[in-house]
Amino acid sequence: MFQQVSPFERIRVFFSRREELPVLILINIAIWISSVLIRNFAFLFASPESATTGTYKDNVTEWIMSSFAVPANTNVLLEKPWTLLTYMFLHTDFMHILFNMLWLWWFGIIFIQYLSQKQLLATYLFGGLAGAIFYIAAFNFFPVFSLVRESALALGASASVLAVVVAIAFYVPDYSVNLLFLGQIKIKYIALFTVITDLLMLSSGNAGGHLAHLGGALWGFAYIKMIPGFDPAKLLNVFYRMDFSINKRRKRQHFKVHKGGKPVTDEEFNRQKVLRQQKIDSILEKISRSGYDSLTKEEKELLFSSSQNKS
C-alpha cells in the first residue's frame, strides 16, 4: 500500500499545507515569477532598439526595485515606508531566490521541530525589519557610503532567512545535519560560518546586503534570548485573530474540538495538529528511506488513521 513516497509527492504534500513556512516560500516564488512576467510583458511593447540592447529589461527592473526595494535614503523611505516589508520578498535574480528559499526550507524545517510556525513567521518578518534598519543606519552613519546612499537599495530575503538560521542555531546549537563531503556538522557552526563570511565580505561590492544579513542575524540571536520572558511572536496575534482564512472560519463554525470532555483552545488544537503532522512527515521520510515494512506497529496505525481522516 505505502511502498515509497517520491520526492515530488513529498514536495506536493509540503506545499499543500497552508502553514507559515510553505506559504512564505510560495509568496517569495510568486513575487519572483510576477517580476519575470512583467519584464516579459514589457518586451512586447519595447522598441526594436531597446529590445535588441536589452535596455527595456533594465528599465523595468529599475522600476520594480525603486517601488519595492528598501532605500538607504531616509527621505525616500518616508515616501515609501512599505518597502521595509516588500524588500524581504523581492528577488530579481534566479540564483538569489533559489539559495534563499533552499536555506529557508532547510532551516525552517528544523525550526518548526522545536518552535511554532507563528514563531517562524515572526522571526522572518522581524528579522527582515532588523536587517533593513541595520542597513539604513549603517549607510547613513558610516562616511564610506556617503556617495551611494542617495541611490542605494536593498532587496531579498537573506536577512530574514539568516534570522531563522541564527535563531534555531542558538536554540538547538548541537543539532547536526549531514553535509555532502563534510559529514555531520552542528548547525551552530553553519550559522557562525555564515556570519563570519558576511563580516569578511563587508568591503565587497555588496556591502549593503552583508550589513542587512548581519542585522537579521542579530535579531535571530536576540529573539532566542527574549522568548523565555517575552515572545515577540505574540505581536502577530492581532493578525491571527482576524483569521482571513475562509477554511479556518468554516472549521470553527462547524466543529468543536474536545479532549477528555473539555474544550481545547485553538492554539492547543493547532499545536497538536502540527505535532501530529510532524510525526506523519517523519514516517513518510522513513518509508522513502527504508520502505513500508520498516515501520513499527504504532507508526503504521498512525499513518492509516491519517489516511482515513483525509479520505
N, C-alpha and C positions, 0 to 999 in steps of 0.2 A: 504493500500500500504506500508506505513512505520510504522508498528506496534511496532517493537522493534529491536534494534541493539544489537546483542550478544557481549560479551566481546571479543570473538575470532575474530569477524568481525572488531571490533574497532582496535584490535592489527594488523590485516592484513592491514587495511587501513593506519595505522600509519607507518608500515614498508614498504609499497608500495610507499611512497613518498620519492623521492631521495633528502632529505633535510639533513642538517648537523646533527641534533640530532639523527634521526633514523640511519643514516649512521655511526656515532660514536659508537652507541651501537652495530650495526651489525659487525663492524670491530673488536671490542673487543671480541664478541662472536665467530667470525670466527677464530680469532687467538687462543682463548682458545680451541676450537674444534680441530684445527690443532695440538696443542700440545698434546692433548689426543690421536689423531690418530697416531702421531709419536711414542708415548710411546707404544701404542697397536701394531703397526707395528714392533717395536723393540723387542717385546715379541716373535715374530715368529722366530727371529734369535738369541735369547738368549740361552745360555747353560742351560741344565736342572737344574744345581745348582743355577745359577743366577735367573732363573725363579721361583724356589722354595723359595729362600730367598728374592726375590724382588730387588736384587741389580741392575738388569738391568734398572729398573724404576728410581732408584736413579741416575744412571749414565746418563740416557737420560735427566732427569730433570736438573742435574748439567750442562750438555752441553747447554741446552736451556737457562738457566739462565746466564751462562758465556758469551753467544753470544748476548743476547738481554736485560738483566737487566743492570741497570746503576751501575758501580762500584764506591766505595768511593776512591779507589786508583787512583790518578790522572795520574799516568804513564799508567795504564791500560786504563783509559778513553781516553787518547790521541791516543791509538791504536784502540779504538772502540768508536769513537765520536757519531755514530748513536744510541748508547744506550740511549742518552739523549732524543731521541724521542721514540724509541721502548719500553722502560721500561714502559711507561704510557699506553700501550695497552696489556701488558703481565700479565697473571694470571696463576698460576699453581694449585690453589685450587678452587673448585666449589663454596664454600660459599663466598670466597673473591670476585669473579666476580659477583656472584648473588647480593650481597649487594651493590657493587659499581654501577652496572647497574640499580638497582632499584632506588638508590639515584640520578643517572644521569637522569633517565627518569622522576622521580618525580619533582626534582627542575628544570630540563631542560624545562619541560612543562611550569612551572611558568616563567622561564627566557624569553622564546620566546613570552610570552604575552606582555612583556614590551620592550624587546630589540630584535635585529635581530638574525637570525640563524648564520650569519657570526660572530657576536659578541660572540655568544655561542662557536663557534669553536675556536675563538681567546682566549677566557677565558680558555677553556680546554687545548689548546696547551701551551700557555704561563704560565698558572698555573702549568702544569706539568713540564715545564722547570724550573720555580721558585722553585718548590718542590725539583727537582734534585739538583739544585745549592745550596739550603739551606742545604740539606742533606750532600752533598760533603764537603761544607765549614765547617759544624759542626764536621764531622768526622775527618777533618784534623786540626781543631783548638783545640778542647777540648781533654785534655790528657786521659780522661776516655776511649776513643775509640782507643788508640794507639796500643793495641794488636790485634784488629779485623779489623782495617781499610784496611789492605792489602788484605783481602779476602771478605770484606763486600759488599753486593749487595742489591739494592732496586728495587722493581718491583710493578706494579699495578697502577690502575687509580685513587687511592684515593686522591692524591694531586690535580689532575685535577678536580675531582668531587667536592672536598671541595672548590676549587677556584670558581666554579659555584655556590655552595651553599652560600658562603660568599658574593659573588658579588651581587646576587639578593636579599639576605637578607639585604644588606646595601642600595640597590636601592629602594626596597619597604619594609621597615622594619615592617610595620604594616599589611602586607598581612598575613592572617590567614589560617591555614589548620586544618582539623578535624582529630585528632589522637585518636585511639582506647583507651578507658578508661580515656583519658585525656581531650577530647573535643577540643574546638577551641584553637589553640596555634599560636602565631605570629612567623613567620619564623626567626625573629631576635633572638628569644630565642633558637630556634633549632640550629642555627649556633653558637651562644655563648656557648651553652652546649657542642657542638661537639669540639670546640676549647679548652675549659677548660679541657675536657676529655683528649685530646692529651697532654696538658701541664702536667696533673696529672700522665699520663702514661709514661713519659719520662724515668723513671728508670726501666721500664719493659723490657722484653726480646726483644721487637720490637722498640727500641728507634729510629732506623733509619727510620722506617715507620712513626712514630709520628712526627719526625723532617720534613720529606717530606710533611706531611699533613699541618704542620704549615707554610711551605714555600708556599704551594698552597693557604692557607687561606690569607696570607699576600698579595699575588698577587691579589686575588679576591677583597680585600679591596682597594688596590692601584688602580686597574683598574677602579672601580666606581668613585674614586676621580679624575682620569685622564680624563675620557671621556667628561666632559664638555668642556675641552680645546683641548685635543688631544685623538683620539681613536686609540689605538694600533691595532685594527682590520683592519685598513687601510693598515697595513704592509702586509696583506694577499691579497691585491688587485692584485698583480702581478700574483698570482696563479689563481685567479678568471678570470683574463684576458686571461690566457692560455686556459681556458674553455675546459677541457678534455672530457666533456660530449658530446657524439655524438648526443643525442637527443636535447640538447640545441642548438648545432650548426645548426641542421636541422631546428629548430624553427626560428632561426634568418635568415636563408636563405629563408624561405617561408612566413614569416609573418612580417607585420609591425603593431605595436600597436599604436593606435591613441586615443586621448582623446580630445573631443571638436575640432577636426580637426588639433590638434597639436601633433607632435611625442612625445612619452613618453620614457624616458630613461629606460634602462634595470633595473637599481636599483629601479626606481619608480614602474615599472611593477612588479618586484619581491616583492616589499613591499606590493603592492595592492593584489597580489596573496596570500601572507602569511596572510594578514588581512582577506581576504575572506575565506581562508581555516580555520582560527581560528574560524570564525563565524559559519561555517558549522560544525566544531567539537563540538562547544558548543550546536548547535541544536541537533546533534546526541546524545550527552550526556543527553540533556533534554528529548529526546524521550525514551532513555533507563530508565530514572527515572520515567517519568510520562505518556509516551505514545504519539502517534502522535497527538491526539486530543488536547493536551495541548499547541501546537504551536500556535503562532499568525499568522495572515494572511500573514504578511511580511516574517516570518520565513518559512512558507510553500512555498511561492513563491521563496525564495532564494534556498531552498532545491530542488524544482522542476527544476529551471533553471540550477542548478548544475548538476542534473542527466541528463538533456538534453544535456549539453555540453560534458559529458563523454560518452554518448551513441554512 
